[in-house]
Amino acid sequence: MVAALALAGALSAVCWSQDSSSSSTTHKKHASSTASHTTGSKTTHSTSHSTTHKTSTTHGKSKHRRPLSAKAKAKSHKLQQAFVASSQLRPMAQQLASMRTPAAYAGVSAYAHSHTGEASAAAYLAVGHAYLLDRKFPEAVNAFRQANIQGDALDDYADYLEAQADLQSNNLSQAETILSTFAQRHPDSIFVPSVPVLQANLFLQEGDPQAALRILDAHKGEAIANRADYQLALAKADQMAGRLPEATQLYRHTFLGFPLSNEAAVAKTQLAAMGATSSLTIEERSHHADALYKAGRFADAAEEYHALANDPGVTDGLKGSLLVAAANCDWKLKRLNKNELDRIPDSSDETGARRTYLLMELARDRDDGETQRNIVEQMETRFPSSPWLNEALYSSGNMYLLRKDFPTAITYYGELAKRFPTSSYAPSAHWRAAWLNYRIGQYSEAARLMDEQIAVYHGGKEIPGALYWRGRLYQNQENRPDMAATYYKTVARIYRHYYYASIAQQRLSELGSVTPAKLDSLEAMKPEPIPTLTDDIPEDDPHVVRAHLLANAGLNEYIAPEIQAADGSDEWGALCEAKIYASYGENWRAMRSMKRAIPFYTSAPIDAIPTEYWRILFPQAYWSTIKSESEKNGLDPYMVAALIRQETEFNPGAISNKSAYGLMQLLPSVGKSMAKEEGIHHFATNDLLDPNTNIRLGTRYLRQTLDRFNSQPEYTFAAYNAGDNRVTDWQSIGNYKGMDEFVESIPFTETRDYVQAIIRNEEIYRELDHASNTLERASATH
């Protein structure tokens, strides 16, 4: 199978190696710019065991690409030379970017001193960038100047980042020298739109608000004017110029319009310093706190709610609402106590509903079913249409699901679906009511609810399961194989690589030669459309080549913006970015980029998406180790790769919030135990961050888990995610007529999705290999 992460590096070595002689040349810059002014190294470990092939589908070249001008071609060639010259720098620079340890600094600095030309320039840029992040501004400035002296492939980065360091160290004259001519010297730089704000902040530091205003006013009709940093700079300029009403209005706009930005916090501080906090209404401040709450910033939101509640201008009714909102934050942070709620007066409005809901959650936390039930009954009477009743019903359904009291859970889920049919919880609650009716043998009610689920909540994530299990009811309870076949075929057609698609195909095989019934409603269902995708990346585009060069220098945060600046990148940019990440071993970043670009991939046929996309979505990094250790432990290597993909997306440095380490997410205690069995002496927890060690110990642990659960993968994966005891508990419910019933019955959504995803991953790995081998055989015959 092909390891996609090797592709970009191989391409670079083949296409650009003839230009490597440029590394020995020292490039001087014009006087105006030079005289004045997290994991270890991520290298490629994957090993391919088949040859790269394109899929049989022709995806074509980009239709919107303009040919490169002679100037652009020359620039591209120069950048390619710089890339090749600095290619050996990449592992050290990536290590420095993520760790910034003395050893990492020393390694890149030594590289800079021992090389010349673009290789040295890239290394100095990496060092300067690291110093800038560590707020060591004089050292950063020196490094950026050395980068400017040694090379010019990334001279706009050296200039722009030096200007930032100069500004932050109050070296204003030097920053002004760089910024005043930046756009003229670097007209194609991605930083050109950001320069006006830096210039404005420079003039503000110099105490010249009029100059700042002139700069900002010149760009007020551009996209930059809609950014938080522009609005904040303009507010500061107005304030310094004595235009206090305008400044106040702009600070308000920054605070309210960009509530999650760093600029919003600065704007709030400035309003307080001006004595203008009163310009923000209580309602506006409350909306800002709500925005923080919705973004999951519960501690920040709680602080704002409490501050507002203590404001003398707040009425008693609003104060209660704010205190309840703060209590809700505390509950999210797992620090709410009942006394806090008891001190807040009860009321018959939404504040009272939210307070009552929180009391219900506290009862649930205590496993106090009687109090929980009484509170929900009160809410149904007092707050029949409140969204907090919606929350209470869903939480209560979950409570009784975990208690295995399915009839009571059905009651709460059903009540929610009836009262709040358009809420975000309704599709899930409705499906759980349908499924639990199936589990307790209420098949006619389950069938009715499944039909309703498909009709009302079409497009929801529950639909594949609803279609499959409706087919099961037709097959087993209603003796309608023709209808069952129709539902199974629909699952397989619409949801090509979902968990239920595979087992629906198995059910179809069991049915034999049955003619499916014709149902217009199911035939009308269509898979998600697949947009045109191309793997035809213009490797000679200057922005693309610069993105590769930025990876060499460890400037990872600028890779995506640089690619996005290229013509036509909307068609191939995600693949280009992903390939660059994969080329230095960051498979997880590559995969996330691809998932964002094509979230529909699980419903797509293999030949509908270019092979390179698939190989990034389903990498085979560390394949030789996975294969050998799997063989040693009697495991299928596809299973191991599928599990690693789901656990960490092939990130060897992953550490979870539960202290699970490395690719296969082993707890230190498990690692120590497995290491002892493997005969590894002097084991340390950090050894789990070594991919080979982690796979060696992880495959042994996976084998033992399989053995504990009679080699049943579904039980094993569930135990791997949720623990052996929980799986044993879920097994105790019994009466499962198949493994598919067990999987759908897993009460933890995370664990259920996890099990289904690994089984899906394994199937896709096999399909990709089959497609690759088929093409290889076909190629060999010609």
SERO-810219 format. One line per field, with one value per residue (C-alpha): residue number from 0; residue in one letter; y, z, x. Coordinates in steps of 0.2 Angstrom, whole numbers, plus 5000, padded with zeros to 4 digits. Example, Ala and Ser with C-alpha at 12.3 -4.5 7.8 and 13.67 -1.06 7.14 Angstrom:
<pts>
i = c(0 1)
aa = c(A S)
y = c(4978 4995)
z = c(5039 5036)
x = c(5062 5068)
</pts>
This chain:
<pts>
i = c(0 1 2 3 4 5 6 7 8 9 10 11 12 13 14 15 16 17 18 19 20 21 22 23 24 25 26 27 28 29 30 31 32 33 34 35 36 37 38 39 40 41 42 43 44 45 46 47 48 49 50 51 52 53 54 55 56 57 58 59 60 61 62 63 64 65 66 67 68 69 70 71 72 73 74 75 76 77 78 79 80 81 82 83 84 85 86 87 88 89 90 91 92 93 94 95 96 97 98 99 100 101 102 103 104 105 106 107 108 109 110 111 112 113 114 115 116 117 118 119 120 121 122 123 124 125 126 127 128 129 130 131 132 133 134 135 136 137 138 139 140 141 142 143 144 145 146 147 148 149 150 151 152 153 154 155 156 157 158 159 160 161 162 163 164 165 166 167 168 169 170 171 172 173 174 175 176 177 178 179 180 181 182 183 184 185 186 187 188 189 190 191 192 193 194 195 196 197 198 199 200 201 202 203 204 205 206 207 208 209 210 211 212 213 214 215 216 217 218 219 220 221 222 223 224 225 226 227 228 229 230 231 232 233 234 235 236 237 238 239 240 241 242 243 244 245 246 247 248 249 250 251 252 253 254 255 256 257 258 259 260 261 262 263 264 265 266 267 268 269 270 271 272 273 274 275 276 277 278 279 280 281 282 283 284 285 286 287 288 289 290 291 292 293 294 295 296 297 298 299 300 301 302 303 304 305 306 307 308 309 310 311 312 313 314 315 316 317 318 319 320 321 322 323 324 325 326 327 328 329 330 331 332 333 334 335 336 337 338 339 340 341 342 343 344 345 346 347 348 349 350 351 352 353 354 355 356 357 358 359 360 361 362 363 364 365 366 367 368 369 370 371 372 373 374 375 376 377 378 379 380 381 382 383 384 385 386 387 388 389 390 391 392 393 394 395 396 397 398 399 400 401 402 403 404 405 406 407 408 409 410 411 412 413 414 415 416 417 418 419 420 421 422 423 424 425 426 427 428 429 430 431 432 433 434 435 436 437 438 439 440 441 442 443 444 445 446 447 448 449 450 451 452 453 454 455 456 457 458 459 460 461 462 463 464 465 466 467 468 469 470 471 472 473 474 475 476 477 478 479 480 481 482 483 484 485 486 487 488 489 490 491 492 493 494 495 496 497 498 499 500 501 502 503 504 505 506 507 508 509 510 511 512 513 514 515 516 517 518 519 520 521 522 523 524 525 526 527 528 529 530 531 532 533 534 535 536 537 538 539 540 541 542 543 544 545 546 547 548 549 550 551 552 553 554 555 556 557 558 559 560 561 562 563 564 565 566 567 568 569 570 571 572 573 574 575 576 577 578 579 580 581 582 583 584 585 586 587 588 589 590 591 592 593 594 595 596 597 598 599 600 601 602 603 604 605 606 607 608 609 610 611 612 613 614 615 616 617 618 619 620 621 622 623 624 625 626 627 628 629 630 631 632 633 634 635 636 637 638 639 640 641 642 643 644 645 646 647 648 649 650 651 652 653 654 655 656 657 658 659 660 661 662 663 664 665 666 667 668 669 670 671 672 673 674 675 676 677 678 679 680 681 682 683 684 685 686 687 688 689 690 691 692 693 694 695 696 697 698 699 700 701 702 703 704 705 706 707 708 709 710 711 712 713 714 715 716 717 718 719 720 721 722 723 724 725 726 727 728 729 730 731 732 733 734 735 736 737 738 739 740 741 742 743 744 745 746 747 748 749 750 751 752 753 754 755 756 757 758 759 760 761 762 763 764 765 766 767 768 769 770 771 772 773 774 775 776 777 778 779 780 781)
aa = c(M V A A L A L A G A L S A V C W S Q D S S S S S T T H K K H A S S T A S H T T G S K T T H S T S H S T T H K T S T T H G K S K H R R P L S A K A K A K S H K L Q Q A F V A S S Q L R P M A Q Q L A S M R T P A A Y A G V S A Y A H S H T G E A S A A A Y L A V G H A Y L L D R K F P E A V N A F R Q A N I Q G D A L D D Y A D Y L E A Q A D L Q S N N L S Q A E T I L S T F A Q R H P D S I F V P S V P V L Q A N L F L Q E G D P Q A A L R I L D A H K G E A I A N R A D Y Q L A L A K A D Q M A G R L P E A T Q L Y R H T F L G F P L S N E A A V A K T Q L A A M G A T S S L T I E E R S H H A D A L Y K A G R F A D A A E E Y H A L A N D P G V T D G L K G S L L V A A A N C D W K L K R L N K N E L D R I P D S S D E T G A R R T Y L L M E L A R D R D D G E T Q R N I V E Q M E T R F P S S P W L N E A L Y S S G N M Y L L R K D F P T A I T Y Y G E L A K R F P T S S Y A P S A H W R A A W L N Y R I G Q Y S E A A R L M D E Q I A V Y H G G K E I P G A L Y W R G R L Y Q N Q E N R P D M A A T Y Y K T V A R I Y R H Y Y Y A S I A Q Q R L S E L G S V T P A K L D S L E A M K P E P I P T L T D D I P E D D P H V V R A H L L A N A G L N E Y I A P E I Q A A D G S D E W G A L C E A K I Y A S Y G E N W R A M R S M K R A I P F Y T S A P I D A I P T E Y W R I L F P Q A Y W S T I K S E S E K N G L D P Y M V A A L I R Q E T E F N P G A I S N K S A Y G L M Q L L P S V G K S M A K E E G I H H F A T N D L L D P N T N I R L G T R Y L R Q T L D R F N S Q P E Y T F A A Y N A G D N R V T D W Q S I G N Y K G M D E F V E S I P F T E T R D Y V Q A I I R N E E I Y R E L D H A S N T L E R A S A T H)
y = c(5000 5018 5029 5046 5056 5051 5059 5077 5074 5062 5074 5088 5077 5071 5088 5100 5091 5098 5115 5111 5119 5136 5132 5138 5155 5170 5182 5200 5211 5229 5242 5248 5232 5225 5240 5246 5235 5105 5083 5080 5079 5073 5063 5051 5033 5025 5011 5007 4989 4993 5005 5022 5022 5034 5028 5023 5039 5054 5069 5081 5097 5113 5122 5139 5140 5155 5151 5158 5173 5173 5183 5170 5156 5164 5167 5149 5142 5153 5147 5129 5131 5138 5123 5110 5120 5119 5102 5095 5108 5103 5090 5102 5117 5107 5102 5120 5126 5113 5112 5128 5119 5125 5109 5113 5131 5125 5113 5125 5139 5127 5123 5141 5145 5130 5134 5148 5155 5150 5136 5147 5160 5148 5142 5160 5163 5147 5153 5171 5165 5154 5169 5180 5167 5166 5186 5187 5202 5207 5189 5188 5204 5198 5181 5190 5201 5187 5178 5194 5194 5176 5174 5182 5168 5172 5190 5196 5185 5191 5209 5207 5196 5208 5223 5213 5211 5229 5235 5224 5229 5247 5249 5260 5269 5252 5245 5261 5259 5241 5244 5261 5252 5234 5234 5241 5229 5214 5217 5198 5195 5188 5201 5216 5217 5217 5230 5245 5239 5237 5254 5262 5253 5259 5278 5275 5269 5285 5296 5301 5297 5308 5297 5281 5288 5293 5275 5267 5279 5275 5257 5259 5252 5236 5219 5223 5236 5222 5214 5215 5221 5236 5241 5241 5251 5264 5265 5268 5281 5290 5290 5297 5310 5316 5309 5300 5297 5289 5279 5273 5268 5258 5250 5245 5238 5228 5221 5216 5212 5201 5193 5179 5189 5195 5212 5211 5209 5224 5235 5230 5236 5252 5256 5254 5265 5279 5277 5272 5255 5263 5265 5246 5242 5228 5218 5220 5214 5200 5195 5195 5184 5173 5172 5166 5153 5146 5145 5134 5147 5144 5151 5168 5168 5165 5179 5191 5185 5188 5205 5210 5203 5215 5230 5242 5246 5228 5224 5210 5200 5202 5198 5182 5178 5182 5172 5157 5159 5159 5144 5135 5139 5132 5116 5114 5116 5103 5115 5119 5115 5116 5130 5141 5138 5139 5157 5162 5166 5155 5163 5159 5165 5157 5161 5150 5136 5136 5136 5121 5112 5114 5107 5092 5090 5090 5077 5066 5068 5061 5047 5053 5047 5052 5071 5071 5064 5077 5091 5086 5085 5102 5109 5101 5111 5127 5128 5118 5127 5131 5126 5121 5108 5101 5100 5092 5079 5074 5072 5062 5050 5048 5045 5030 5024 5022 5014 5001 5007 5007 5011 5026 5032 5030 5041 5055 5054 5053 5067 5078 5073 5077 5094 5100 5092 5105 5106 5100 5085 5079 5068 5059 5058 5051 5038 5033 5030 5020 5009 5006 5000 4988 4982 4979 4969 4983 4980 4988 5004 5003 5002 5017 5027 5022 5026 5043 5046 5043 5054 5069 5069 5064 5069 5067 5056 5043 5039 5025 5016 5019 5012 4997 4992 4996 4983 4971 4973 4969 4954 4946 4952 4956 4943 4955 4951 4962 4977 4972 4971 4989 4996 4987 4992 5010 5010 5003 5015 5031 5028 5019 5017 5019 5005 4999 4999 4984 4974 4979 4970 4955 4955 4956 4941 4931 4936 4928 4932 4943 4956 4973 4982 4999 5013 5031 5039 5028 5030 5049 5048 5053 5052 5068 5076 5075 5091 5091 5087 5088 5081 5092 5103 5117 5113 5127 5140 5152 5152 5133 5132 5145 5134 5119 5131 5137 5119 5118 5133 5127 5142 5130 5143 5152 5136 5137 5156 5155 5141 5150 5165 5154 5155 5141 5135 5132 5116 5109 5119 5107 5092 5103 5108 5091 5084 5096 5091 5073 5075 5079 5066 5076 5064 5070 5088 5082 5071 5085 5097 5084 5080 5098 5099 5083 5079 5068 5055 5041 5041 5041 5027 5024 5029 5045 5053 5054 5041 5054 5061 5043 5040 5055 5051 5034 5034 5019 5027 5015 5001 4990 4990 4988 4973 4965 4968 4963 4947 4943 4945 4937 4953 4960 4975 4984 4982 4990 5004 5007 5008 5020 5031 5033 5035 5048 5050 5044 5057 5049 5063 5063 5063 5063 5072 5055 5053 5040 5041 5039 5031 5018 5029 5017 5022 5022 5008 4997 5002 4997 4980 4977 4982 4969 4956 4961 4960 4979 4985 5002 5007 5025 5033 5044 5028 5027 5042 5032 5025 5008 5005 5011 4999 4985 4987 4992 4977 4966 4974 4974 4955 4952 4963 4953 4937 4943 4946 4929 4938 4948 4965 4975 4970 4973 4991 4996 4990 4999 5015 5014 5000 4982 4984 4994 4982 4967 4978 4981 4962 4958 4966 4951 4945 4952 4944 4949 4960 4974 4975 4976 4990 5000 4997 5005 5019 5031 5040 5042 5023 5018 5030 5024 5006 5009 5020 5007 4994 5007 5012 4994 4991 5006 5001 4985 4993 5005 4990 4980 4995 4997 4979 4978 4992 4985 4969 4978 4988 4973 4965 4979)
z = c(5000 4996 5010 5004 5016 5007 4991 4993 4999 4985 4972 4979 4978 4960 4953 4962 4965 4950 4958 4974 4970 4975 4993 4993 4986 4998 4993 4999 5000 4995 5008 5013 5021 5028 5034 5045 5050 5101 5100 5093 5075 5064 5051 5038 5045 5034 5023 5007 5002 4985 4971 4969 4956 4951 4953 4937 4938 4928 4939 4927 4928 4936 4924 4931 4932 4923 4916 4925 4919 4915 4931 4941 4933 4938 4955 4957 4951 4963 4977 4972 4973 4991 4995 4990 4998 5015 5014 5028 5039 5041 5055 5066 5062 5065 5082 5087 5081 5093 5108 5108 5120 5122 5112 5098 5097 5097 5083 5071 5076 5072 5055 5051 5055 5045 5029 5017 5006 5007 5018 5031 5028 5032 5048 5054 5050 5060 5075 5074 5073 5089 5098 5093 5101 5117 5117 5116 5104 5102 5098 5086 5077 5075 5068 5055 5049 5047 5037 5026 5023 5019 5006 4999 4995 5011 5013 5016 5031 5038 5036 5043 5058 5062 5061 5074 5085 5083 5088 5103 5109 5106 5092 5082 5070 5063 5062 5053 5040 5036 5035 5026 5010 5013 5000 4987 4990 4993 4982 4982 5000 5010 5023 5013 5019 5037 5036 5038 5056 5061 5054 5063 5080 5077 5075 5091 5100 5094 5100 5083 5081 5066 5056 5062 5057 5039 5037 5043 5033 5017 5019 5027 5011 5011 5018 5032 5039 5045 5056 5074 5074 5062 5073 5089 5081 5074 5092 5100 5087 5090 5108 5107 5095 5108 5098 5113 5106 5091 5101 5113 5099 5091 5107 5109 5092 5095 5111 5105 5087 5090 5107 5107 5100 5111 5104 5113 5130 5126 5121 5137 5147 5137 5140 5159 5158 5149 5162 5147 5153 5155 5136 5136 5141 5153 5139 5128 5141 5145 5126 5127 5141 5132 5117 5129 5136 5119 5114 5129 5138 5154 5167 5157 5155 5174 5178 5167 5173 5191 5187 5179 5194 5205 5195 5205 5189 5188 5193 5205 5191 5179 5194 5196 5178 5178 5194 5187 5171 5181 5191 5174 5170 5187 5183 5166 5176 5188 5203 5206 5223 5228 5241 5226 5218 5234 5237 5220 5222 5212 5198 5185 5170 5160 5175 5186 5172 5171 5190 5191 5177 5186 5202 5192 5185 5203 5208 5193 5199 5216 5207 5216 5204 5215 5216 5198 5193 5204 5197 5179 5183 5190 5175 5163 5173 5176 5161 5147 5132 5140 5131 5149 5150 5133 5141 5157 5147 5137 5152 5161 5146 5147 5165 5163 5148 5159 5172 5159 5164 5145 5147 5158 5146 5131 5141 5143 5125 5118 5128 5121 5103 5105 5114 5105 5088 5080 5094 5091 5103 5094 5081 5094 5107 5094 5088 5105 5109 5093 5096 5114 5109 5097 5112 5123 5109 5106 5087 5080 5090 5085 5066 5067 5075 5063 5048 5057 5059 5041 5035 5048 5052 5034 5033 5051 5057 5064 5047 5042 5058 5055 5038 5043 5058 5048 5036 5050 5056 5039 5037 5055 5062 5047 5035 5020 5012 4997 5009 5019 5003 4998 5015 5015 4997 5001 5016 5005 4991 5001 5015 5005 5019 5035 5048 5043 5024 5026 5037 5026 5011 5022 5025 5007 5004 5017 5008 4992 4975 4982 4971 4981 4983 4974 4986 4979 4995 4996 4978 4980 4993 4985 4992 4996 4980 4977 4970 4957 4966 4957 4962 4949 4961 4952 4960 4951 4958 4968 4983 4983 4982 4996 5007 5005 5010 5025 5031 5030 5041 5053 5050 5050 5054 5037 5026 5024 5020 5008 4998 4999 4990 4975 4960 4959 4977 4981 4970 4976 4991 5005 4996 4994 5012 5018 5008 5015 5033 5028 5020 5037 5047 5054 5047 5059 5053 5035 5039 5048 5033 5022 5033 5033 5014 5010 5025 5014 5011 5021 5009 4993 4982 4981 4963 4966 4975 4969 4977 4985 4995 5001 5006 5017 5025 5028 5030 5033 5043 5052 5042 5043 5062 5062 5050 5060 5077 5071 5064 5080 5090 5078 5073 5057 5052 5045 5061 5070 5058 5059 5078 5077 5065 5077 5092 5087 5068 5068 5080 5090 5102 5107 5126 5131 5146 5154 5152 5138 5128 5110 5094 5102 5118 5132 5150 5159 5169 5154 5146 5160 5162 5143 5143 5157 5147 5132 5142 5140 5155 5162 5154 5156 5152 5138 5129 5124 5113 5102 5088 5087 5106 5107 5093 5100 5117 5110 5099 5113 5124 5110 5108 5126 5126 5111 5121 5136 5124 5114 5099 5096 5088 5093 5112 5111 5103 5115 5130 5122 5123 5138 5149 5152 5166 5156 5142 5154 5161 5144 5140 5155 5148 5136 5123 5109 5093 5084 5086 5077 5091 5104 5095 5093 5111 5118 5128 5126 5110 5109 5112 5099 5086 5090 5087 5071 5065 5067 5058 5044 5044 5042 5028 5019 5021 5013 4999 4995 4995 4984 4971 4972 4969 4955 4946 4949 4941 4926 4923 4923 4909 4897)
x = c(5000 5006 5011 5006 5016 5032 5025 5030 5047 5050 5044 5055 5070 5067 5061 5072 5088 5097 5097 5106 5122 5114 5117 5135 5131 5130 5116 5118 5103 5100 5106 5089 5084 5101 5111 5097 5088 5028 5036 5053 5058 5044 5053 5045 5044 5031 5036 5026 5022 5015 5017 5009 4995 4981 4963 4955 4944 4952 4950 4959 4969 4963 4953 4955 4974 4983 5000 5015 5023 5041 5044 5035 5044 5061 5055 5049 5065 5075 5063 5066 5084 5082 5071 5084 5098 5089 5080 5092 5087 5068 5069 5079 5068 5053 5060 5064 5047 5038 5050 5062 5074 5092 5097 5085 5091 5109 5106 5098 5111 5125 5117 5115 5134 5140 5130 5129 5116 5098 5101 5109 5095 5082 5090 5092 5074 5069 5080 5073 5055 5058 5066 5051 5039 5050 5050 5068 5068 5086 5091 5076 5081 5099 5094 5082 5095 5107 5093 5092 5111 5112 5098 5082 5070 5060 5066 5048 5047 5063 5058 5040 5045 5059 5047 5037 5052 5057 5040 5038 5056 5052 5065 5053 5064 5071 5053 5048 5062 5056 5038 5038 5044 5038 5024 5036 5049 5038 5022 5017 5020 5005 5010 5006 4988 4994 5007 4995 4990 5008 5013 4998 5004 5021 5015 5005 5020 5029 5014 5009 4990 4988 5000 4992 4975 4982 4988 4972 4960 4969 4964 4946 4938 4948 4945 4958 4946 4934 4948 4949 4967 4962 4947 4958 4972 4959 4951 4968 4972 4956 4958 4976 4970 4957 4942 4935 4917 4924 4937 4923 4912 4926 4931 4913 4913 4929 4923 4905 4909 4925 4920 4932 4947 4962 4958 4941 4950 4961 4946 4937 4952 4953 4935 4938 4953 4943 4929 4918 4913 4895 4894 4892 4874 4871 4862 4878 4889 4878 4878 4897 4897 4885 4897 4911 4899 4894 4912 4916 4926 4916 4929 4929 4911 4908 4919 4910 4893 4898 4905 4889 4879 4888 4885 4874 4864 4858 4840 4836 4828 4843 4855 4847 4848 4867 4870 4861 4871 4887 4881 4879 4897 4902 4892 4901 4918 4912 4913 4894 4887 4868 4871 4876 4859 4849 4855 4847 4829 4817 4807 4794 4804 4818 4830 4819 4819 4838 4840 4828 4837 4853 4845 4840 4858 4864 4851 4857 4875 4870 4860 4845 4831 4817 4822 4827 4809 4800 4810 4807 4788 4789 4797 4784 4771 4780 4791 4782 4791 4807 4823 4829 4816 4823 4840 4832 4822 4838 4849 4836 4834 4853 4852 4840 4849 4864 4854 4847 4829 4824 4806 4809 4822 4810 4797 4810 4817 4799 4793 4807 4804 4786 4788 4803 4803 4815 4828 4846 4843 4827 4835 4845 4831 4819 4831 4835 4817 4815 4831 4826 4809 4817 4828 4814 4804 4791 4794 4779 4782 4800 4795 4784 4797 4810 4799 4796 4815 4818 4804 4806 4825 4832 4850 4854 4868 4855 4848 4860 4856 4837 4838 4847 4837 4821 4827 4831 4813 4806 4817 4815 4799 4788 4794 4796 4813 4809 4807 4822 4832 4827 4832 4849 4853 4849 4861 4875 4871 4870 4882 4896 4909 4898 4898 4880 4884 4896 4884 4869 4879 4881 4862 4858 4869 4859 4843 4849 4840 4827 4819 4819 4803 4802 4800 4800 4805 4821 4825 4824 4838 4855 4872 4881 4888 4906 4914 4927 4944 4961 4978 4986 4995 5005 5022 5030 5018 5029 5017 5017 5036 5037 5025 5038 5052 5042 5041 5060 5061 5048 5036 5021 5008 5011 5010 4991 4990 5004 4996 4979 4987 4990 4979 4966 4971 4952 4953 4970 4975 4970 4979 4995 4994 4991 5006 5018 5013 5014 5031 5039 5029 5014 5001 4988 4989 4988 4973 4964 4967 4960 4945 4940 4941 4931 4920 4910 4923 4915 4900 4911 4917 4935 4936 4927 4942 4960 4971 4982 4968 4964 4982 4982 4966 4971 4990 5001 5015 5026 5019 5034 5033 5014 5016 5030 5022 5005 5011 5021 5004 4993 4984 4978 4989 4974 4966 4980 4982 4963 4964 4979 4970 4955 4966 4978 4977 4995 5002 5016 5018 4999 4996 4978 4970 4969 4988 4987 5003 5008 5001 4990 4987 4994 4993 5010 5004 4999 5016 5026 5017 5019 5037 5040 5032 5042 5059 5062 5072 5073 5056 5051 5034 5042 5047 5029 5031 5043 5033 5041 5040 5022 5017 5027 5018 5002 5000 5004 4990 4978 4981 4978 4962 4956 4959 4949 4934 4935 4943 4928 4934 4918 4920 4939 4937 4924 4935 4950 4940 4929 4937 4935 4923 4910 4910 4907 4893 4885 4887 4877 4862 4862 4849 4859 4854 4870 4886 4877 4864 4878 4887 4871 4867 4883 4876 4892 4891 4910 4913 4899 4906 4924 4920 4910 4924 4938 4928 4925 4943 4949 4937 4943 4962 4957 4948 4962 4975 4963 4962 4980 4984 4971 4979 4996 4992 4983 4999 5010 5000 5003)
</pts>
